[in-house]
Amino acid sequence: EVQLQASGGGLVQAGGSLRLSCAASGLTFDDYHIAWFRQAPGKEREGLSSISNSDDSTYYFDSVKGRFTISSDHAKNTVYLQMNSLKPEDTAVYYCGILRPGSYFNAAGVSYWGKGTLVTVSS
């Protein structure tokens, strides 16, 4: 069974850094696109970044471009999101998910979700 597990969230001060992990199992890791999303209370789940594990190509939304970096460790079946220069508005629950092939990069295009991990950025 496909399982995704996000971890690495916590409390950090503005300007600090965190690295989130998304551990995948039950799938052929290199066949999939994996993406990071976040959702703040009362807001839509927004896409942040994605990586194609077939060729390590990446995509970033403008909101995080230059601050966040996505990467894959193929041997560990794990995708990472390195988050630098964090801001209070980055506070949200962060999720990883598998994007369906050919889908738009939005929540509706995700076939499997991991449990979220909470990131809180204090001012």
C-alpha positions as CSV (number, residue, x, y, z in Angstrom):
1,E,0.0,0.0,0.0
2,V,1.3,3.5,-0.9
3,Q,2.2,5.5,2.2
4,L,3.7,8.9,2.6
5,Q,5.0,10.3,5.9
6,A,5.9,13.9,6.3
7,S,8.1,15.0,9.2
8,G,10.5,17.6,10.4
9,G,8.1,20.4,11.3
10,G,8.4,22.5,14.5
11,L,8.8,25.9,15.9
12,V,11.3,28.3,14.4
13,Q,12.0,32.0,14.6
14,A,11.6,34.2,11.6
15,G,14.8,34.0,9.5
16,G,15.5,30.5,10.6
17,S,15.5,27.2,8.7
18,L,13.9,23.8,8.7
19,R,14.2,20.7,6.6
20,L,11.1,18.7,6.0
21,S,11.1,15.0,4.9
22,C,8.6,13.0,3.0
23,A,9.3,9.2,3.2
24,A,7.6,7.1,0.6
25,S,6.8,3.4,0.6
26,G,4.7,1.0,-1.4
27,L,5.6,2.5,-4.8
28,T,8.4,2.5,-7.3
29,F,9.8,5.8,-6.2
30,D,11.5,6.9,-9.4
31,D,8.3,6.6,-11.4
32,Y,6.5,9.4,-9.5
33,H,6.2,13.2,-9.2
34,I,6.1,14.2,-5.5
35,A,5.0,17.7,-4.4
36,W,4.9,19.8,-1.3
37,F,1.8,21.7,-0.2
38,R,0.8,23.8,2.8
39,Q,-2.4,24.9,4.3
40,A,-3.0,27.6,6.9
41,P,-6.2,27.8,8.9
42,G,-9.1,29.1,6.8
43,K,-7.1,29.0,3.5
44,E,-6.8,26.8,0.5
45,R,-4.1,24.1,0.3
46,E,-1.4,25.7,-1.8
47,G,1.3,24.1,-3.9
48,L,4.9,25.0,-3.1
49,S,7.3,22.8,-5.1
50,S,7.5,19.5,-6.9
51,I,10.2,17.1,-8.1
52,S,10.1,14.5,-10.9
53,N,12.0,11.5,-9.6
54,S,12.6,10.2,-13.1
55,D,15.0,13.0,-13.9
56,D,15.1,15.2,-10.8
57,S,13.5,18.2,-12.6
58,T,12.0,20.7,-10.2
59,Y,9.3,23.3,-10.1
60,Y,8.8,26.1,-7.6
61,F,5.9,28.5,-7.0
62,D,6.9,32.1,-6.8
63,S,5.9,32.3,-3.2
64,V,8.9,30.1,-2.2
65,K,11.3,30.5,-5.1
66,G,14.7,31.4,-3.8
67,R,14.0,30.3,-0.3
68,F,12.9,26.7,-0.5
69,T,14.8,23.8,-2.2
70,I,13.3,20.4,-3.1
71,S,15.5,17.4,-3.5
72,S,15.3,13.6,-3.6
73,D,17.4,10.8,-2.0
74,H,16.5,8.0,-4.3
75,A,18.3,5.4,-2.1
76,K,16.1,6.4,0.8
77,N,12.9,6.9,-1.1
78,T,12.7,10.3,0.5
79,V,11.9,13.8,-0.8
80,Y,13.2,16.8,1.2
81,L,12.1,20.4,1.4
82,Q,14.8,22.7,2.7
83,M,13.2,25.9,4.0
84,N,15.4,29.0,4.6
85,S,14.6,32.6,5.5
86,L,11.3,31.5,7.0
87,K,8.6,34.1,7.6
88,P,5.6,34.2,9.9
89,E,3.4,33.8,6.9
90,D,5.0,30.4,6.2
91,T,3.2,29.1,9.3
92,A,1.0,26.2,8.1
93,V,0.6,22.5,8.1
94,Y,2.9,21.1,5.4
95,Y,1.9,18.1,3.3
96,C,3.5,15.9,0.7
97,G,1.6,14.2,-2.1
98,I,1.9,12.3,-5.3
99,L,0.9,14.2,-8.4
100,R,-1.0,12.2,-11.0
101,P,0.7,12.2,-14.4
102,G,-0.4,15.0,-16.6
103,S,-2.3,16.7,-13.8
104,Y,-2.3,20.4,-12.9
105,F,-0.1,21.2,-9.9
106,N,-2.9,21.7,-7.4
107,A,-4.5,19.7,-4.6
108,A,-7.0,18.1,-6.9
109,G,-4.1,16.6,-8.9
110,V,-2.8,14.6,-5.9
111,S,-3.6,10.9,-5.7
112,Y,-2.0,10.2,-2.3
113,W,-1.4,12.4,0.7
114,G,0.8,12.0,3.6
115,K,-0.1,13.2,7.1
116,G,0.9,16.9,7.5
117,T,3.6,18.3,9.7
118,L,3.1,21.6,11.5
119,V,5.5,24.5,10.9
120,T,5.2,27.5,13.1
121,V,7.3,30.6,12.5
122,S,7.4,33.1,15.3
123,S,8.1,36.8,14.7
